[in-house]
């Protein structure tokens, strides 16, 4: 069957969005792994200094939630959405190019 111009354009746009989203996600993952590697490399394995820091950080999070939980949830939601926006590109690209994959 011959595909129309709209179907071809939709498939190309979907592939571009999908590729761009995967590329950005890969870059974010690479940056996160590099930061984790740097963080773990600066702390000797036998040092237990991380545990008190984690306890203090957790107590600060609980305190921030207790004092203004509406603002805390707004910030948490915005940060979560900001970190997952490349997944929206991947999803949109997958939806737009789904017909070309099934052909």
MILO-630725 format. One record per atom (N, C-alpha, C, O): residue number from 1; residue in three letters; y, z, x. Coordinates in nm, 4 decimals. Layout:
+-----+------+----------+----------+----------+
:  nr : rest :       c2 :       c3 :       c1 :
+-----+------+----------+----------+----------+
: NUM :  ALA :        Y :        Z :        X :
...
+-----+------+----------+----------+----------+
//
This chain:
+-----+------+----------+----------+----------+
:  nr : rest :       c2 :       c3 :       c1 :
+-----+------+----------+----------+----------+
:   1 :  UNK :  -0.1194 :   0.0000 :   0.0835 :
:   1 :  UNK :   0.0000 :   0.0000 :   0.0000 :
:   1 :  UNK :   0.1247 :   0.0000 :   0.0872 :
:   1 :  UNK :   0.1278 :   0.0586 :   0.1954 :
:   2 :  UNK :   0.2229 :  -0.0647 :   0.0387 :
:   2 :  UNK :   0.3489 :  -0.0672 :   0.1113 :
:   2 :  UNK :   0.4310 :   0.0549 :   0.0738 :
:   2 :  UNK :   0.4427 :   0.0918 :  -0.0431 :
:   3 :  UNK :   0.4862 :   0.1150 :   0.1749 :
:   3 :  UNK :   0.5698 :   0.2332 :   0.1526 :
:   3 :  UNK :   0.7146 :   0.1901 :   0.1382 :
:   3 :  UNK :   0.7600 :   0.0952 :   0.2022 :
:   4 :  UNK :   0.7840 :   0.2602 :   0.0548 :
:   4 :  UNK :   0.9242 :   0.2256 :   0.0327 :
:   4 :  UNK :   1.0090 :   0.2818 :   0.1468 :
:   4 :  UNK :   0.9639 :   0.3645 :   0.2261 :
:   5 :  UNK :   1.1300 :   0.2349 :   0.1520 :
:   5 :  UNK :   1.2236 :   0.2791 :   0.2544 :
:   5 :  UNK :   1.2474 :   0.4297 :   0.2437 :
:   5 :  UNK :   1.2563 :   0.4988 :   0.3452 :
:   6 :  UNK :   1.2578 :   0.4806 :   0.1202 :
:   6 :  UNK :   1.2810 :   0.6236 :   0.0993 :
:   6 :  UNK :   1.1643 :   0.7058 :   0.1525 :
:   6 :  UNK :   1.1857 :   0.8091 :   0.2158 :
:   7 :  UNK :   1.0424 :   0.6620 :   0.1280 :
:   7 :  UNK :   0.9252 :   0.7359 :   0.1759 :
:   7 :  UNK :   0.9203 :   0.7373 :   0.3280 :
:   7 :  UNK :   0.8859 :   0.8391 :   0.3881 :
:   8 :  UNK :   0.9542 :   0.6257 :   0.3901 :
:   8 :  UNK :   0.9548 :   0.6202 :   0.5370 :
:   8 :  UNK :   1.0630 :   0.7103 :   0.5947 :
:   8 :  UNK :   1.0394 :   0.7826 :   0.6915 :
:   9 :  UNK :   1.1820 :   0.7057 :   0.5349 :
:   9 :  UNK :   1.2919 :   0.7908 :   0.5817 :
:   9 :  UNK :   1.2576 :   0.9378 :   0.5633 :
:   9 :  UNK :   1.2868 :   1.0201 :   0.6500 :
:  10 :  UNK :   1.1963 :   0.9705 :   0.4517 :
:  10 :  UNK :   1.1559 :   1.1078 :   0.4253 :
:  10 :  UNK :   1.0522 :   1.1532 :   0.5276 :
:  10 :  UNK :   1.0588 :   1.2660 :   0.5764 :
:  11 :  UNK :   0.9586 :   1.0684 :   0.5598 :
:  11 :  UNK :   0.8559 :   1.1026 :   0.6572 :
:  11 :  UNK :   0.9154 :   1.1205 :   0.7966 :
:  11 :  UNK :   0.8769 :   1.2125 :   0.8687 :
:  12 :  UNK :   1.0081 :   1.0343 :   0.8350 :
:  12 :  UNK :   1.0723 :   1.0445 :   0.9662 :
:  12 :  UNK :   1.1563 :   1.1713 :   0.9743 :
:  12 :  UNK :   1.1517 :   1.2431 :   1.0742 :
:  13 :  UNK :   1.2333 :   1.1989 :   0.8689 :
:  13 :  UNK :   1.3147 :   1.3209 :   0.8674 :
:  13 :  UNK :   1.2261 :   1.4448 :   0.8732 :
:  13 :  UNK :   1.2591 :   1.5411 :   0.9425 :
:  14 :  UNK :   1.1159 :   1.4435 :   0.8025 :
:  14 :  UNK :   1.0238 :   1.5561 :   0.8053 :
:  14 :  UNK :   0.9654 :   1.5788 :   0.9432 :
:  14 :  UNK :   0.9546 :   1.6925 :   0.9889 :
:  15 :  UNK :   0.9278 :   1.4707 :   1.0092 :
:  15 :  UNK :   0.8722 :   1.4815 :   1.1438 :
:  15 :  UNK :   0.9761 :   1.5344 :   1.2415 :
:  15 :  UNK :   0.9437 :   1.6157 :   1.3281 :
:  16 :  UNK :   1.1003 :   1.4895 :   1.2286 :
:  16 :  UNK :   1.2074 :   1.5370 :   1.3163 :
:  16 :  UNK :   1.2336 :   1.6858 :   1.2933 :
:  16 :  UNK :   1.2461 :   1.7616 :   1.3895 :
:  17 :  UNK :   1.2420 :   1.7285 :   1.1676 :
:  17 :  UNK :   1.2634 :   1.8702 :   1.1380 :
:  17 :  UNK :   1.1471 :   1.9555 :   1.1874 :
:  17 :  UNK :   1.1675 :   2.0634 :   1.2432 :
:  18 :  UNK :   1.0271 :   1.9073 :   1.1669 :
:  18 :  UNK :   0.9088 :   1.9803 :   1.2125 :
:  18 :  UNK :   0.9091 :   1.9945 :   1.3640 :
:  18 :  UNK :   0.8841 :   2.1030 :   1.4165 :
:  19 :  UNK :   0.9372 :   1.8863 :   1.4338 :
:  19 :  UNK :   0.9417 :   1.8915 :   1.5798 :
:  19 :  UNK :   1.0529 :   1.9810 :   1.6315 :
:  19 :  UNK :   1.0326 :   2.0564 :   1.7266 :
:  20 :  UNK :   1.1694 :   1.9735 :   1.5704 :
:  20 :  UNK :   1.2815 :   2.0572 :   1.6125 :
:  20 :  UNK :   1.2508 :   2.2053 :   1.5888 :
:  20 :  UNK :   1.2794 :   2.2892 :   1.6742 :
:  21 :  UNK :   1.1932 :   2.2368 :   1.4739 :
:  21 :  UNK :   1.1580 :   2.3757 :   1.4445 :
:  21 :  UNK :   1.0554 :   2.4314 :   1.5414 :
:  21 :  UNK :   1.0688 :   2.5450 :   1.5871 :
:  22 :  UNK :   0.9533 :   2.3532 :   1.5733 :
:  22 :  UNK :   0.8513 :   2.3974 :   1.6693 :
:  22 :  UNK :   0.9121 :   2.4134 :   1.8081 :
:  22 :  UNK :   0.8791 :   2.5079 :   1.8798 :
:  23 :  UNK :   1.0005 :   2.3220 :   1.8462 :
:  23 :  UNK :   1.0661 :   2.3313 :   1.9766 :
:  23 :  UNK :   1.1494 :   2.4587 :   1.9882 :
:  23 :  UNK :   1.1442 :   2.5269 :   2.0906 :
:  24 :  UNK :   1.2254 :   2.4910 :   1.8847 :
:  24 :  UNK :   1.3088 :   2.6115 :   1.8870 :
:  24 :  UNK :   1.2213 :   2.7365 :   1.8864 :
:  24 :  UNK :   1.2491 :   2.8317 :   1.9593 :
:  25 :  UNK :   1.1158 :   2.7370 :   1.8046 :
:  25 :  UNK :   1.0246 :   2.8514 :   1.8032 :
:  25 :  UNK :   0.9601 :   2.8717 :   1.9394 :
:  25 :  UNK :   0.9453 :   2.9850 :   1.9852 :
:  26 :  UNK :   0.9217 :   2.7625 :   2.0039 :
:  26 :  UNK :   0.8607 :   2.7716 :   2.1369 :
:  26 :  UNK :   0.9597 :   2.8312 :   2.2368 :
:  26 :  UNK :   0.9223 :   2.9142 :   2.3196 :
:  27 :  UNK :   1.0862 :   2.7889 :   2.2290 :
:  27 :  UNK :   1.1885 :   2.8437 :   2.3179 :
:  27 :  UNK :   1.2113 :   2.9914 :   2.2933 :
:  27 :  UNK :   1.2277 :   3.0682 :   2.3880 :
:  28 :  UNK :   1.2124 :   3.0327 :   2.1652 :
:  28 :  UNK :   1.2286 :   3.1740 :   2.1337 :
:  28 :  UNK :   1.1097 :   3.2549 :   2.1837 :
:  28 :  UNK :   1.1271 :   3.3647 :   2.2366 :
:  29 :  UNK :   0.9909 :   3.2019 :   2.1676 :
:  29 :  UNK :   0.8714 :   3.2709 :   2.2149 :
:  29 :  UNK :   0.8717 :   3.2820 :   2.3668 :
:  29 :  UNK :   0.8353 :   3.3859 :   2.4218 :
:  30 :  UNK :   0.9124 :   3.1756 :   2.4342 :
:  30 :  UNK :   0.9193 :   3.1782 :   2.5797 :
:  30 :  UNK :   1.0198 :   3.2815 :   2.6283 :
:  30 :  UNK :   0.9937 :   3.3539 :   2.7244 :
:  31 :  UNK :   1.1345 :   3.2883 :   2.5621 :
:  31 :  UNK :   1.2368 :   3.3861 :   2.5994 :
:  31 :  UNK :   1.1874 :   3.5290 :   2.5756 :
:  31 :  UNK :   1.2120 :   3.6178 :   2.6572 :
:  32 :  UNK :   1.1180 :   3.5509 :   2.4638 :
:  32 :  UNK :   1.0662 :   3.6845 :   2.4336 :
:  32 :  UNK :   0.9603 :   3.7265 :   2.5353 :
:  32 :  UNK :   0.9579 :   3.8417 :   2.5785 :
:  33 :  UNK :   0.8740 :   3.6347 :   2.5731 :
:  33 :  UNK :   0.7708 :   3.6662 :   2.6725 :
:  33 :  UNK :   0.8346 :   3.6953 :   2.8079 :
:  33 :  UNK :   0.7906 :   3.7858 :   2.8788 :
:  34 :  UNK :   0.9368 :   3.6200 :   2.8441 :
:  34 :  UNK :   1.0062 :   3.6439 :   2.9708 :
:  34 :  UNK :   1.0732 :   3.7812 :   2.9707 :
:  34 :  UNK :   1.0661 :   3.8533 :   3.0703 :
:  35 :  UNK :   1.1374 :   3.8179 :   2.8611 :
:  35 :  UNK :   1.2004 :   3.9496 :   2.8524 :
:  35 :  UNK :   1.0965 :   4.0608 :   2.8580 :
:  35 :  UNK :   1.1183 :   4.1629 :   2.9232 :
:  36 :  UNK :   0.9845 :   4.0417 :   2.7905 :
:  36 :  UNK :   0.8789 :   4.1430 :   2.7934 :
:  36 :  UNK :   0.8196 :   4.1548 :   2.9329 :
:  36 :  UNK :   0.7923 :   4.2653 :   2.9798 :
:  37 :  UNK :   0.7998 :   4.0431 :   2.9985 :
:  37 :  UNK :   0.7462 :   4.0450 :   3.1342 :
:  37 :  UNK :   0.8424 :   4.1156 :   3.2299 :
:  37 :  UNK :   0.7999 :   4.1914 :   3.3170 :
:  38 :  UNK :   0.9724 :   4.0899 :   3.2127 :
:  38 :  UNK :   1.0730 :   4.1560 :   3.2960 :
:  38 :  UNK :   1.0752 :   4.3061 :   3.2674 :
:  38 :  UNK :   1.0831 :   4.3873 :   3.3595 :
:  39 :  UNK :   1.0680 :   4.3425 :   3.1392 :
:  39 :  UNK :   1.0691 :   4.4836 :   3.1012 :
:  39 :  UNK :   0.9472 :   4.5559 :   3.1573 :
:  39 :  UNK :   0.9597 :   4.6652 :   3.2125 :
:  40 :  UNK :   0.8317 :   4.4965 :   3.1436 :
:  40 :  UNK :   0.7099 :   4.5606 :   3.1932 :
:  40 :  UNK :   0.7036 :   4.5603 :   3.3456 :
:  40 :  UNK :   0.6408 :   4.6474 :   3.4059 :
:  41 :  UNK :   0.7684 :   4.4628 :   3.4070 :
:  41 :  UNK :   0.7679 :   4.4576 :   3.5524 :
:  41 :  UNK :   0.8581 :   4.5611 :   3.6163 :
:  41 :  UNK :   0.8355 :   4.5995 :   3.7311 :
:  42 :  UNK :   0.9602 :   4.6077 :   3.5449 :
:  42 :  UNK :   1.0526 :   4.7050 :   3.6010 :
:  42 :  UNK :   1.0025 :   4.8477 :   3.5862 :
:  42 :  UNK :   1.0557 :   4.9389 :   3.6496 :
:  43 :  UNK :   0.9009 :   4.8681 :   3.5034 :
:  43 :  UNK :   0.8486 :   5.0026 :   3.4813 :
:  43 :  UNK :   0.7135 :   5.0145 :   3.5500 :
:  43 :  UNK :   0.6234 :   4.9357 :   3.5214 :
:  44 :  UNK :   0.6973 :   5.1101 :   3.6390 :
:  44 :  UNK :   0.5661 :   5.1285 :   3.7005 :
:  44 :  UNK :   0.4630 :   5.1655 :   3.5950 :
:  44 :  UNK :   0.4949 :   5.2366 :   3.4997 :
:  45 :  UNK :   0.3395 :   5.1180 :   3.6108 :
:  45 :  UNK :   0.2389 :   5.1435 :   3.5087 :
:  45 :  UNK :   0.2086 :   5.2923 :   3.4889 :
:  45 :  UNK :   0.1694 :   5.3329 :   3.3795 :
:  46 :  UNK :   0.2261 :   5.3734 :   3.5923 :
:  46 :  UNK :   0.1929 :   5.5145 :   3.5803 :
:  46 :  UNK :   0.3069 :   5.5990 :   3.5234 :
:  46 :  UNK :   0.2891 :   5.7181 :   3.4975 :
:  47 :  UNK :   0.4237 :   5.5379 :   3.5040 :
:  47 :  UNK :   0.5387 :   5.6138 :   3.4535 :
:  47 :  UNK :   0.5272 :   5.6301 :   3.3024 :
:  47 :  UNK :   0.4940 :   5.5354 :   3.2310 :
:  48 :  UNK :   0.5547 :   5.7492 :   3.2554 :
:  48 :  UNK :   0.5514 :   5.7763 :   3.1123 :
:  48 :  UNK :   0.6915 :   5.7896 :   3.0549 :
:  48 :  UNK :   0.7096 :   5.8492 :   2.9487 :
:  49 :  UNK :   0.7894 :   5.7353 :   3.1229 :
:  49 :  UNK :   0.9269 :   5.7440 :   3.0766 :
:  49 :  UNK :   0.9534 :   5.6633 :   2.9518 :
:  49 :  UNK :   1.0564 :   5.6821 :   2.8871 :
:  50 :  UNK :   0.8634 :   5.5741 :   2.9164 :
:  50 :  UNK :   0.8822 :   5.4909 :   2.7990 :
:  50 :  UNK :   0.8615 :   5.5723 :   2.6711 :
:  50 :  UNK :   0.9307 :   5.5508 :   2.5717 :
:  51 :  UNK :   0.7686 :   5.6635 :   2.6739 :
:  51 :  UNK :   0.7377 :   5.7412 :   2.5543 :
:  51 :  UNK :   0.8572 :   5.8218 :   2.5036 :
:  51 :  UNK :   0.8871 :   5.8145 :   2.3844 :
:  52 :  UNK :   0.9267 :   5.8981 :   2.5876 :
:  52 :  UNK :   1.0454 :   5.9679 :   2.5360 :
:  52 :  UNK :   1.1528 :   5.8723 :   2.4860 :
:  52 :  UNK :   1.2201 :   5.9011 :   2.3870 :
:  53 :  UNK :   1.1694 :   5.7601 :   2.5526 :
:  53 :  UNK :   1.2688 :   5.6617 :   2.5079 :
:  53 :  UNK :   1.2314 :   5.6063 :   2.3708 :
:  53 :  UNK :   1.3184 :   5.5861 :   2.2861 :
:  54 :  UNK :   1.1040 :   5.5820 :   2.3490 :
:  54 :  UNK :   1.0587 :   5.5307 :   2.2199 :
:  54 :  UNK :   1.0799 :   5.6345 :   2.1105 :
:  54 :  UNK :   1.1162 :   5.5998 :   1.9981 :
:  55 :  UNK :   1.0574 :   5.7612 :   2.1427 :
:  55 :  UNK :   1.0782 :   5.8675 :   2.0450 :
:  55 :  UNK :   1.2256 :   5.8785 :   2.0088 :
:  55 :  UNK :   1.2595 :   5.8937 :   1.8914 :
:  56 :  UNK :   1.3128 :   5.8712 :   2.1074 :
:  56 :  UNK :   1.4576 :   5.8779 :   2.0820 :
:  56 :  UNK :   1.5019 :   5.7580 :   1.9989 :
:  56 :  UNK :   1.5792 :   5.7730 :   1.9043 :
:  57 :  UNK :   1.4534 :   5.6393 :   2.0338 :
:  57 :  UNK :   1.4905 :   5.5192 :   1.9584 :
:  57 :  UNK :   1.4418 :   5.5291 :   1.8141 :
:  57 :  UNK :   1.5144 :   5.4929 :   1.7216 :
:  58 :  UNK :   1.3196 :   5.5778 :   1.7944 :
:  58 :  UNK :   1.2672 :   5.5930 :   1.6589 :
:  58 :  UNK :   1.3489 :   5.6940 :   1.5791 :
:  58 :  UNK :   1.3737 :   5.6737 :   1.4603 :
:  59 :  UNK :   1.3904 :   5.8018 :   1.6431 :
:  59 :  UNK :   1.4714 :   5.9009 :   1.5714 :
:  59 :  UNK :   1.6077 :   5.8440 :   1.5341 :
:  59 :  UNK :   1.6615 :   5.8769 :   1.4284 :
:  60 :  UNK :   1.6639 :   5.7591 :   1.6193 :
:  60 :  UNK :   1.7920 :   5.6959 :   1.5873 :
:  60 :  UNK :   1.7780 :   5.5989 :   1.4705 :
:  60 :  UNK :   1.8675 :   5.5884 :   1.3866 :
:  61 :  UNK :   1.6655 :   5.5283 :   1.4656 :
:  61 :  UNK :   1.6414 :   5.4367 :   1.3534 :
:  61 :  UNK :   1.6288 :   5.5148 :   1.2233 :
:  61 :  UNK :   1.6866 :   5.4767 :   1.1215 :
:  62 :  UNK :   1.5533 :   5.6239 :   1.2269 :
:  62 :  UNK :   1.5372 :   5.7066 :   1.1070 :
:  62 :  UNK :   1.6711 :   5.7654 :   1.0641 :
:  62 :  UNK :   1.7009 :   5.7708 :   0.9448 :
:  63 :  UNK :   1.7513 :   5.8091 :   1.1596 :
:  63 :  UNK :   1.8831 :   5.8648 :   1.1280 :
:  63 :  UNK :   1.9736 :   5.7587 :   1.0656 :
:  63 :  UNK :   2.0438 :   5.7862 :   0.9683 :
:  64 :  UNK :   1.9718 :   5.6378 :   1.1213 :
:  64 :  UNK :   2.0542 :   5.5302 :   1.0657 :
:  64 :  UNK :   2.0097 :   5.4955 :   0.9246 :
:  64 :  UNK :   2.0929 :   5.4679 :   0.8382 :
:  65 :  UNK :   1.8801 :   5.4968 :   0.9007 :
:  65 :  UNK :   1.8291 :   5.4690 :   0.7664 :
:  65 :  UNK :   1.8680 :   5.5795 :   0.6687 :
:  65 :  UNK :   1.9042 :   5.5518 :   0.5544 :
:  66 :  UNK :   1.8605 :   5.7033 :   0.7133 :
:  66 :  UNK :   1.8890 :   5.8163 :   0.6251 :
:  66 :  UNK :   2.0374 :   5.8230 :   0.5880 :
:  66 :  UNK :   2.0707 :   5.8578 :   0.4747 :
:  67 :  UNK :   2.1264 :   5.7904 :   0.6811 :
:  67 :  UNK :   2.2692 :   5.8030 :   0.6528 :
:  67 :  UNK :   2.3210 :   5.6918 :   0.5618 :
:  67 :  UNK :   2.4006 :   5.7179 :   0.4715 :
:  68 :  UNK :   2.2770 :   5.5691 :   0.5847 :
:  68 :  UNK :   2.3246 :   5.4573 :   0.5036 :
:  68 :  UNK :   2.2134 :   5.3544 :   0.4911 :
:  68 :  UNK :   2.2146 :   5.2514 :   0.5584 :
:  69 :  UNK :   2.1176 :   5.3834 :   0.4044 :
:  69 :  UNK :   2.0003 :   5.2974 :   0.3980 :
:  69 :  UNK :   2.0289 :   5.1596 :   0.3385 :
:  69 :  UNK :   1.9564 :   5.0649 :   0.3690 :
:  70 :  UNK :   2.1309 :   5.1449 :   0.2556 :
:  70 :  UNK :   2.1647 :   5.0128 :   0.2023 :
:  70 :  UNK :   2.2165 :   4.9220 :   0.3136 :
:  70 :  UNK :   2.1752 :   4.8066 :   0.3245 :
:  71 :  UNK :   2.3055 :   4.9735 :   0.3946 :
:  71 :  UNK :   2.3594 :   4.8957 :   0.5071 :
:  71 :  UNK :   2.2497 :   4.8674 :   0.6091 :
:  71 :  UNK :   2.2437 :   4.7584 :   0.6661 :
:  72 :  UNK :   2.1628 :   4.9661 :   0.6319 :
:  72 :  UNK :   2.0515 :   4.9491 :   0.7250 :
:  72 :  UNK :   1.9606 :   4.8340 :   0.6795 :
:  72 :  UNK :   1.9197 :   4.7510 :   0.7607 :
:  73 :  UNK :   1.9298 :   4.8298 :   0.5510 :
:  73 :  UNK :   1.8422 :   4.7251 :   0.4985 :
:  73 :  UNK :   1.9109 :   4.5885 :   0.5040 :
:  73 :  UNK :   1.8450 :   4.4876 :   0.5290 :
:  74 :  UNK :   2.0428 :   4.5838 :   0.4810 :
:  74 :  UNK :   2.1143 :   4.4573 :   0.4914 :
:  74 :  UNK :   2.1087 :   4.4032 :   0.6334 :
:  74 :  UNK :   2.0831 :   4.2846 :   0.6544 :
:  75 :  UNK :   2.1323 :   4.4895 :   0.7298 :
:  75 :  UNK :   2.1288 :   4.4471 :   0.8696 :
:  75 :  UNK :   1.9880 :   4.4043 :   0.9088 :
:  75 :  UNK :   1.9692 :   4.3030 :   0.9761 :
:  76 :  UNK :   1.8893 :   4.4828 :   0.8660 :
:  76 :  UNK :   1.7509 :   4.4495 :   0.8967 :
:  76 :  UNK :   1.7125 :   4.3153 :   0.8365 :
:  76 :  UNK :   1.6471 :   4.2342 :   0.9019 :
:  77 :  UNK :   1.7530 :   4.2915 :   0.7118 :
:  77 :  UNK :   1.7225 :   4.1649 :   0.6459 :
:  77 :  UNK :   1.7919 :   4.0490 :   0.7159 :
:  77 :  UNK :   1.7304 :   3.9447 :   0.7378 :
:  78 :  UNK :   1.9180 :   4.0655 :   0.7511 :
:  78 :  UNK :   1.9901 :   3.9585 :   0.8200 :
:  78 :  UNK :   1.9301 :   3.9289 :   0.9564 :
:  78 :  UNK :   1.9175 :   3.8124 :   0.9941 :
:  79 :  UNK :   1.8928 :   4.0320 :   1.0311 :
:  79 :  UNK :   1.8303 :   4.0110 :   1.1606 :
:  79 :  UNK :   1.6962 :   3.9400 :   1.1465 :
:  79 :  UNK :   1.6625 :   3.8525 :   1.2263 :
:  80 :  UNK :   1.6208 :   3.9781 :   1.0451 :
:  80 :  UNK :   1.4917 :   3.9141 :   1.0226 :
:  80 :  UNK :   1.5092 :   3.7680 :   0.9863 :
:  80 :  UNK :   1.4390 :   3.6820 :   1.0395 :
:  81 :  UNK :   1.6022 :   3.7388 :   0.8961 :
:  81 :  UNK :   1.6264 :   3.5998 :   0.8591 :
:  81 :  UNK :   1.6793 :   3.5189 :   0.9766 :
:  81 :  UNK :   1.6435 :   3.4023 :   0.9933 :
:  82 :  UNK :   1.7640 :   3.5803 :   1.0575 :
:  82 :  UNK :   1.8186 :   3.5091 :   1.1726 :
:  82 :  UNK :   1.7102 :   3.4760 :   1.2739 :
:  82 :  UNK :   1.7173 :   3.3723 :   1.3398 :
:  83 :  UNK :   1.6108 :   3.5614 :   1.2874 :
:  83 :  UNK :   1.5069 :   3.5340 :   1.3852 :
:  83 :  UNK :   1.4026 :   3.4359 :   1.3332 :
:  83 :  UNK :   1.3315 :   3.3749 :   1.4130 :
:  84 :  UNK :   1.3914 :   3.4189 :   1.2009 :
:  84 :  UNK :   1.2903 :   3.3298 :   1.1454 :
:  84 :  UNK :   1.3461 :   3.1972 :   1.0946 :
:  84 :  UNK :   1.2728 :   3.1217 :   1.0308 :
:  85 :  UNK :   1.4724 :   3.1664 :   1.1205 :
:  85 :  UNK :   1.5284 :   3.0431 :   1.0669 :
:  85 :  UNK :   1.4592 :   2.9178 :   1.1182 :
:  85 :  UNK :   1.4553 :   2.8192 :   1.0445 :
:  86 :  UNK :   1.4038 :   2.9145 :   1.2404 :
:  86 :  UNK :   1.3319 :   2.7928 :   1.2789 :
:  86 :  UNK :   1.2085 :   2.7667 :   1.1919 :
:  86 :  UNK :   1.1662 :   2.6519 :   1.1781 :
:  87 :  UNK :   1.1506 :   2.8712 :   1.1336 :
:  87 :  UNK :   1.0372 :   2.8503 :   1.0442 :
:  87 :  UNK :   1.0779 :   2.7729 :   0.9197 :
:  87 :  UNK :   0.9964 :   2.7016 :   0.8612 :
:  88 :  UNK :   1.2046 :   2.7868 :   0.8789 :
:  88 :  UNK :   1.2532 :   2.7084 :   0.7659 :
:  88 :  UNK :   1.2548 :   2.5600 :   0.7998 :
:  88 :  UNK :   1.2239 :   2.4761 :   0.7152 :
:  89 :  UNK :   1.2910 :   2.5278 :   0.9242 :
:  89 :  UNK :   1.2862 :   2.3874 :   0.9682 :
:  89 :  UNK :   1.1436 :   2.3350 :   0.9663 :
:  89 :  UNK :   1.1182 :   2.2234 :   0.9210 :
:  90 :  UNK :   1.0501 :   2.4165 :   1.0161 :
:  90 :  UNK :   0.9097 :   2.3753 :   1.0185 :
:  90 :  UNK :   0.8577 :   2.3552 :   0.8765 :
:  90 :  UNK :   0.7886 :   2.2570 :   0.8490 :
:  91 :  UNK :   0.8904 :   2.4474 :   0.7863 :
:  91 :  UNK :   0.8446 :   2.4356 :   0.6473 :
:  91 :  UNK :   0.9045 :   2.3130 :   0.5803 :
:  91 :  UNK :   0.8336 :   2.2387 :   0.5124 :
:  92 :  UNK :   1.0346 :   2.2909 :   0.5985 :
:  92 :  UNK :   1.0991 :   2.1739 :   0.5379 :
:  92 :  UNK :   1.0408 :   2.0451 :   0.5947 :
:  92 :  UNK :   1.0172 :   1.9495 :   0.5209 :
:  93 :  UNK :   1.0178 :   2.0425 :   0.7245 :
:  93 :  UNK :   0.9576 :   1.9244 :   0.7853 :
:  93 :  UNK :   0.8168 :   1.8996 :   0.7358 :
:  93 :  UNK :   0.7776 :   1.7848 :   0.7144 :
:  94 :  UNK :   0.7402 :   2.0062 :   0.7174 :
:  94 :  UNK :   0.6041 :   1.9905 :   0.6668 :
:  94 :  UNK :   0.6035 :   1.9381 :   0.5235 :
:  94 :  UNK :   0.5196 :   1.8555 :   0.4874 :
:  95 :  UNK :   0.6969 :   1.9862 :   0.4427 :
:  95 :  UNK :   0.7047 :   1.9397 :   0.3035 :
:  95 :  UNK :   0.7464 :   1.7930 :   0.2995 :
:  95 :  UNK :   0.6893 :   1.7141 :   0.2243 :
:  96 :  UNK :   0.8446 :   1.7568 :   0.3792 :
:  96 :  UNK :   0.8930 :   1.6187 :   0.3775 :
:  96 :  UNK :   0.7910 :   1.5204 :   0.4333 :
:  96 :  UNK :   0.7838 :   1.4065 :   0.3871 :
:  97 :  UNK :   0.7134 :   1.5616 :   0.5300 :
:  97 :  UNK :   0.6197 :   1.4678 :   0.5925 :
:  97 :  UNK :   0.4769 :   1.4839 :   0.5430 :
:  97 :  UNK :   0.3854 :   1.4268 :   0.6023 :
:  98 :  UNK :   0.4552 :   1.5590 :   0.4373 :
:  98 :  UNK :   0.3183 :   1.5818 :   0.3890 :
:  98 :  UNK :   0.2535 :   1.4545 :   0.3377 :
:  98 :  UNK :   0.1320 :   1.4389 :   0.3504 :
:  99 :  UNK :   0.3311 :   1.3624 :   0.2798 :
:  99 :  UNK :   0.2727 :   1.2385 :   0.2287 :
:  99 :  UNK :   0.2253 :   1.1483 :   0.3408 :
:  99 :  UNK :   0.1269 :   1.0761 :   0.3244 :
: 100 :  UNK :   0.2935 :   1.1509 :   0.4546 :
: 100 :  UNK :   0.2517 :   1.0655 :   0.5645 :
: 100 :  UNK :   0.1242 :   1.1171 :   0.6318 :
: 100 :  UNK :   0.0486 :   1.0401 :   0.6910 :
: 101 :  UNK :   0.1014 :   1.2487 :   0.6219 :
: 101 :  UNK :  -0.0195 :   1.3062 :   0.6808 :
: 101 :  UNK :  -0.1408 :   1.2752 :   0.5947 :
: 101 :  UNK :  -0.2499 :   1.2544 :   0.6477 :
: 102 :  UNK :  -0.1241 :   1.2717 :   0.4625 :
: 102 :  UNK :  -0.2371 :   1.2477 :   0.3743 :
: 102 :  UNK :  -0.2751 :   1.1004 :   0.3688 :
: 102 :  UNK :  -0.3870 :   1.0686 :   0.3286 :
: 103 :  UNK :  -0.1870 :   1.0100 :   0.4074 :
: 103 :  UNK :  -0.2185 :   0.8670 :   0.4050 :
: 103 :  UNK :  -0.3143 :   0.8274 :   0.5147 :
: 103 :  UNK :  -0.3505 :   0.7103 :   0.5258 :
+-----+------+----------+----------+----------+
//
